[in-house]
Amino acid sequence: MALQFPTRAERPGRLPHAASLRERVWPEFMYHDPVLERLFDRVIGEDAEFHFYVWDDEREEVVGAGHAVPAWWDGDAASLPDGGIDAVVEARFAEGAPDPTVLCALQIVIAPECRAKGLSSRMIQRMAEIGRDHGLDTLIAPVRPNLKHRYPLTPMERYIRWRRPDGTHLDPWLRTHERLGAEIVKVAPQSTRVPGPVGEWEEWTEMTFPETGAYVVPGALVPVEIDRERDEGLYVEPNVWMVHPAG
Ligand SMILES: CC(C)(COP(=O)(O)OP(=O)(O)OC[C@H]1O[C@@H](n2cnc3c(N)ncnc32)[C@H](O)[C@@H]1OP(=O)(O)O)[C@@H](O)C(=O)NCCC(=O)NCCS
């Protein structure tokens, strides 16, 4: 594969995307986070230099993408927000927000047919390089561990301690970040918050929720809380704050 990693500012406009990337990459409910529904177009539109594509020269199409936003962080673990992704995106567009000091990763996505070839490490490195190009020397990331959905009943605090016999993380995505020198700082307990009427939750998940209670839902990292009396479902996704070494 002959790959290039241009930013959206360098290659503006609508580039052709691999068919597998035009389909939904995440479980349906992940597209209903009100903060991202409200602000993601601004994230993409106003910070084009912090988003990049993986452009495959042979296929002449995009086979991956990385999204990040500039953020303010003073280097103190306590100031990394519990609200993870939602908090960082809201802070980016808040009135009187302080000047950014770091780059914060939001998401890296690779076309399924291009996965498991080591591309993700190159993408994290490219993201960190884009930050440095703009004077943001540290990359921070509210990481969504990519196998946590198979262990929805395990608290994130315990899951991040699971290691393989060789000492590396059981979770591939935590492992990939750590191999590049990133360290876990703490859990972001409410990184993505998705409230919605029970009927909508039933549509998004193609499940039925007959009673009030907690339900294991495919693709969710923790159970979804359903309250039939209040007609509300609520998913609060924990992520993991990791910090990459300053470049
Ligand atoms: C997560 C993602 C970016 C990883 O990219 P990738 O190019 O497939 O990963 P790599 O080939 O670089 O592999 C990284 C590690 O994960 C492992 N791995 C990747 N997918 C795996 C899976 N489904 N199950 C088990 N291990 C997996 C690899 O073996 C490798 O570990 P190792 O080097 O210790 O063997 C990609 O799978 C993806 O786009 N997933 C959907 C979106 C997503 O979850 N993004 C991350 C959160 S924003």
The ligand as an SDF file (V2000), in Angstrom:
LIG
                    3D

 48 50  0  0  0  0  0  0  0  0999 V2000
   -8.6830    0.2670   16.5550 C   0  0  0  0  0  0  0  0  0  0  0  0
   -8.0580    0.3460   15.1650 C   0  0  0  0  0  0  0  0  0  0  0  0
   -7.7680    1.8160   14.8450 C   0  0  0  0  0  0  0  0  0  0  0  0
   -6.7650   -0.4730   15.2120 C   0  0  0  0  0  0  0  0  0  0  0  0
   -6.1480   -0.3750   13.9700 O   0  0  0  0  0  0  0  0  0  0  0  0
   -5.3520   -1.5880   13.2610 P   0  0  0  0  0  0  0  0  0  0  0  0
   -4.5670   -1.0170   12.1400 O   0  0  0  0  0  0  0  0  0  0  0  0
   -6.2960   -2.6970   12.9860 O   0  0  0  0  0  0  0  0  0  0  0  0
   -4.3950   -2.0590   14.4200 O   0  0  0  0  0  0  0  0  0  0  0  0
   -2.9320   -2.5710   14.2520 P   0  0  0  0  0  0  0  0  0  0  0  0
   -2.8010   -3.4920   13.0720 O   0  0  0  0  0  0  0  0  0  0  0  0
   -2.0130   -1.3940   14.2990 O   0  0  0  0  0  0  0  0  0  0  0  0
   -2.8280   -3.4270   15.5420 O   0  0  0  0  0  0  0  0  0  0  0  0
   -2.6770   -2.8580   16.8140 C   0  0  0  0  0  0  0  0  0  0  0  0
   -2.7300   -3.9810   17.8200 C   0  0  0  0  0  0  0  0  0  0  0  0
   -4.0780   -4.3990   17.9810 O   0  0  0  0  0  0  0  0  0  0  0  0
   -4.2330   -5.7970   17.7070 C   0  0  0  0  0  0  0  0  0  0  0  0
   -5.5790   -5.9150   17.1920 N   0  0  0  0  0  0  0  0  0  0  0  0
   -6.1460   -5.1050   16.2830 C   0  0  0  0  0  0  0  0  0  0  0  0
   -7.4490   -5.4190   16.1730 N   0  0  0  0  0  0  0  0  0  0  0  0
   -7.6900   -6.4330   17.0220 C   0  0  0  0  0  0  0  0  0  0  0  0
   -8.8490   -7.1860   17.3640 C   0  0  0  0  0  0  0  0  0  0  0  0
  -10.0440   -6.9560   16.8070 N   0  0  0  0  0  0  0  0  0  0  0  0
   -8.7470   -8.1740   18.2730 N   0  0  0  0  0  0  0  0  0  0  0  0
   -7.5550   -8.4210   18.8540 C   0  0  0  0  0  0  0  0  0  0  0  0
   -6.4380   -7.7240   18.5870 N   0  0  0  0  0  0  0  0  0  0  0  0
   -6.5130   -6.7430   17.6780 C   0  0  0  0  0  0  0  0  0  0  0  0
   -3.0680   -6.1370   16.8340 C   0  0  0  0  0  0  0  0  0  0  0  0
   -2.6900   -7.4710   16.9340 O   0  0  0  0  0  0  0  0  0  0  0  0
   -1.9730   -5.2020   17.3980 C   0  0  0  0  0  0  0  0  0  0  0  0
   -1.4190   -5.6900   18.5930 O   0  0  0  0  0  0  0  0  0  0  0  0
    0.0580   -6.3020   18.5910 P   0  0  0  0  0  0  0  0  0  0  0  0
    0.8920   -5.3760   17.7640 O   0  0  0  0  0  0  0  0  0  0  0  0
    0.4340   -6.2980   20.0220 O   0  0  0  0  0  0  0  0  0  0  0  0
   -0.1060   -7.6460   17.9870 O   0  0  0  0  0  0  0  0  0  0  0  0
   -8.9830   -0.2510   14.0790 C   0  0  0  0  0  0  0  0  0  0  0  0
   -9.2780   -1.5780   14.4170 O   0  0  0  0  0  0  0  0  0  0  0  0
  -10.2960    0.5040   13.8850 C   0  0  0  0  0  0  0  0  0  0  0  0
  -10.3930    1.4110   13.0710 O   0  0  0  0  0  0  0  0  0  0  0  0
  -11.3600    0.1140   14.6580 N   0  0  0  0  0  0  0  0  0  0  0  0
  -12.6630    0.7900   14.6150 C   0  0  0  0  0  0  0  0  0  0  0  0
  -12.5960    2.1390   15.2550 C   0  0  0  0  0  0  0  0  0  0  0  0
  -11.9450    2.1360   16.6190 C   0  0  0  0  0  0  0  0  0  0  0  0
  -12.2410    1.3120   17.4840 O   0  0  0  0  0  0  0  0  0  0  0  0
  -11.0450    3.1050   16.8630 N   0  0  0  0  0  0  0  0  0  0  0  0
  -10.3450    3.2190   18.1310 C   0  0  0  0  0  0  0  0  0  0  0  0
  -11.0640    4.0880   19.0700 C   0  0  0  0  0  0  0  0  0  0  0  0
  -11.1380    5.7740   18.5100 S   0  0  0  0  0  0  0  0  0  0  0  0
  1  2  1  0
  2  3  1  0
  2  4  1  0
  2 36  1  0
  4  5  1  0
  5  6  1  0
  6  7  2  0
  6  8  1  0
  6  9  1  0
  9 10  1  0
 10 11  2  0
 10 12  1  0
 10 13  1  0
 13 14  1  0
 14 15  1  0
 15 16  1  0
 15 30  1  0
 16 17  1  0
 17 18  1  0
 17 28  1  0
 18 19  1  0
 18 27  1  0
 19 20  2  0
 20 21  1  0
 21 22  1  0
 21 27  2  0
 22 23  1  0
 22 24  2  0
 24 25  1  0
 25 26  2  0
 26 27  1  0
 28 29  1  0
 28 30  1  0
 30 31  1  0
 31 32  1  0
 32 33  2  0
 32 34  1  0
 32 35  1  0
 36 37  1  0
 36 38  1  0
 38 39  2  0
 38 40  1  0
 40 41  1  0
 41 42  1  0
 42 43  1  0
 43 44  2  0
 43 45  1  0
 45 46  1  0
 46 47  1  0
 47 48  1  0
M  END
$$$$
